Amino acid sequence: MRWVYSLKHKTKAALLLAIIMVLVLAKNTLDNKTVTKLGTSFATVYEDRLLVESYIYQLSGHLYQKKMLLDNSFYAGNDGKLSLGLKENNTAIATLLTEFGKTELTQSEARYLSAFNQNHRALQTLENQYLKELGGQGAKPAKQKLDARFQLATNYLNHLSSIQVAEGKRLNDSTKQMMAGSAVLTQLAFVLVIGIGIMIQVLIFASKSKLSKFPQNPMLN
């Protein structure tokens, strides 16, 4: 009868140990998923936010250079490097827009980037018109239209930059939530393991106590 009682407690202990193993495996699986998500978040921050912000900064710089070239031409009559300067900046802008388009765009980003592209094409058309009107009466209205297009382009870039800040904050909040969830699970698993460990100890001591109460066969002495 003693072996039956011992087997029952061993079975309970084995079951509790199995629960511990399941908890450990589940926690490891969740941790791996969390690490993967964190890696994706960090990659997204770099590839789709930091790089994009650098593209926006460079686009703003090239727009500013074009604006200065046109202003110098219109107000100071300095037309020497105007055509070449506009061409170089437009080539650089086209390259940046291609790289920008390769990133993971939100709906708002895609909308403003498309609007910027359309506006820049219109801007290039006006630049060509301005070059044809240099020194003529059509230069002033062309310059006024150019200024309006430059302002519109700047507004689009400002919107795109604001999106990077908002998306960066969203990713940061998501990362914090994942870390907090992982910490809670770690604490829960720790408490459960301690509790199960205590239960196993209770079973062991109870088993020893019961076994000691079984009468021994005097023939064995």
Secondary structure as UniProt FT lines:
FT   HELIX           2..44
FT   HELIX           45..50
FT   HELIX           51..76
FT   TURN            80..81
FT   HELIX           82..101
FT   HELIX           107..132
FT   TURN            133..135
FT   TURN            137..138
FT   HELIX           139..213
FT   HELIX           218..220
//
